[in-house]
Amino acid sequence: MSKFWSPLVNDLVPYVPGEQPKMANLVKLNTNENPFGPSPKVVEAIKAELNDNLRLYPDPEGESLRQTIANYHSLKPEQIFLGNGSDEVLAHIFYGLFQHGEPILFPDITYSFYPVYCGLYDIEGIKVPLTDSFEINPEDYKQANGGVIFPNPNAPTGRYLGLEHVEEILRANPDRVVVVDEAYIDFGGESAITLVDDYPNLLVSQTLSKARSLAGLRVGFAVGNPDLIEALNRVKNSFNSYPLDRLALAGAQAAYEDEAWFQKCCDGVISERERLTKALAELDFEVLPSKANFVLARHKAKSGESLAQGLREQGIIVRHFNKPRIEQFLRITIGTPEQNDALIKGLKSL
Ligand code: PMP
């Protein structure tokens, strides 16, 4: 605390991102990055963009990328909003599309950035408990609210909510925006993007950080009715007109133009997830059914904290949360076959 700080800053409780250790040769399975890396075409496109045009500001509206994403999903560019990672898109959503003064609903347990945005904008957040099997129950999202947000699949549980249940939540809240955060949708779930023309209150957020292996480039986007997108543009243009730089715009566009690479990465993660799930079960873990690029798993006898520590001593980093209901669990990002083998071997030795 400092006498120079605004009182608003004194009260902030910021988000703490997962660790990015500096040591080389770690088996890094802690922050849900994609182990297969970006398409070589993305790297080429970024290199081609390293030219004198860097002296010019980028396109503030990202027209070309929005058109590409719109075509990909059979939508119109005015239904797409771009941001510097989906974290930034979510920040603008909390500011511009939730009814301040009324409580926002999100699951307990979920992505820990949501309560942080509530704190930043002084919005009340109601944490809606998951069921005993760690699922979202649509019935619990029928109470009065100023907006609803949940990831699908949820994080860090990995559990997926079928679109018929997403629709139930949308129908229960016709006058409130329902945000489906689809950071992990490409690993086996069905996207709610197909519903945006039917529900003017639906906003879907996606990222290029996971299935498209571009966490370092920082590109996310929201898809919804043009009326919702207009609100997000107003917020963006009151904050930073150029959230995406020229390299990010070029790289993101190339990622959408290499469908074969995208499919290969998703298939690779899904098949490794199924293999790892079986291997963990054989090692006496209970593994929650996941449609994400990670699994949440609990050993029947050994504590999550001691297993995470034991793995770390072998250079294998997984995530352990000191949170009620999941403190016994490990959240393990799906790695390459070699990384997953190292994890299995490491766990066997503990
Ligand atoms: N939503 C969820 C549920 C996430 O887990 C993450 C990644 N930490 C994000 C959004 C943000 O992803 P990014 O800012 O990299 O697009």
Boltz pocket constraint, residues with backbone or C-beta under 6 A from the ligand:
constraints:
  - pocket:
      binder: B
      contacts: [[A, 31], [A, 84], [A, 85], [A, 86], [A, 87], [A, 88], [A, 111], [A, 151], [A, 153], [A, 155], [A, 181], [A, 183], [A, 206], [A, 207], [A, 208], [A, 209], [A, 215], [A, 219], [A, 220]]
      max_distance: 6.0
